[in-house]
Amino acid sequence: MAAEAKAAIRSPDNLAFVSAASVWEAETKVAIGKLRIHFDPETDPVDHGFEPLSITLAHAAAAGRLPLHHRDPWDRVLIAQAQLEGLTIVSRDPVFDRYPVAVLRA
């Protein structure tokens, strides 16, 4: 992860969130054999100071209304959440650049 992203996440001036969409995606990829992880994505982020971010009806509706620049449902929920909640996404995926959302490179 990029030093700037690490510093932003660790800063006591910032709240860091983990989306339910990220946990859903991780567990789905583990289940189909595309990902191996050595931590519990449900509890470890919270144990390390991340705030959980649930998926609301407003997030789901906003994700569905996004332009179809990208069809990944998890990414679309993350984009909608960032837009509605005024959050910055930490990612190295350039797909987020297609949407009006703040991105911090991981």
Protein Blocks (a to p, Z undefined) as FASTA:
>chain_A
ZZklmmmmmpmkbccdddfklmmmmmmmmmnopaccfbdfklmmmmnopacddddfklmm
mmmmpcckbfcfklmmmmmmmmmnopacddfbfklmmpccddddZZ
